[in-house]
Amino acid sequence: MKIILKTTLSKKDQVILDSLQKAVPQALERKRRLGHYAVVWRNGKPVMIGEDAPKISEDSASYEAGKGF
């Protein structure tokens, strides 16, 4: 499969990107203020952030690893 990377975005794509870059920080800030956790992508893996984020124990992490996630 050949992958072609665009170096510039179309005007429509730039509008979409700009709106997402504005909306995501607002949504994360709202979750923080409400005390909700958020799931973000870090180092190639989903990570739950926030004070109320569920804690993952070693047992559940190894269980999930075996499920092929």
N, C-alpha and C positions, 0 to 999 in steps of 0.2 A: 504494500500500500504506500502510495506516495503522499507525503504530507507537505502542504504548501502553507508557509507562514506569511500572513499579511503584515507589512510593516506599518501601515496606516489603516485606521478604521474609517468606514463610511460615516457620513454625517449621522445617519440613523443609529448606527452602532455606537457612536460616541455619545449620543444623547442617552442611550440605554445605559452605557457604562457610567456616565456621570450621575444618573439617577440612582443606580445601585450603590455607587460610592458614597452618596449622600444618605441613602436610606439605611444601609447596614449599620453604620455607627449610631444612628438615631435609635434603631431597634435594639441594639446591644445596650445602649444607655438606658432605655426604657426598661428592659429586663433587669438591669442592675438596680434601678430605683425601686422597682416593684419587688425585688428580692427573688426573682426567678433566675434559674441557671440557664446558660446557653450552651449549645454544642457548636464548636468551631473546629476547623481543620488545622492541625499542627503536625509538622514532620511526617506527613503522609497518613495521619491517623485522626479519627474524630476524637475530640477531647471535650469533656464537660467542664465549664468554668462557672464560677460563682460560689457564693457562700453556701447555698443550699444544694449544690451539685451532689448527686449520689456518689458515695465513695466506692471505689472498686477494690475489693479484697483480692489477695493473691489467688484464692480458690476460684473466684468467679472469673478472673483474668485468664487463668489456665483453662477453665471450662470453655470460655468464649474462644480462645485460641484453637481449641480442638474442633470447634464447629466450622472453621474455615472462613471466619469473618475477615 
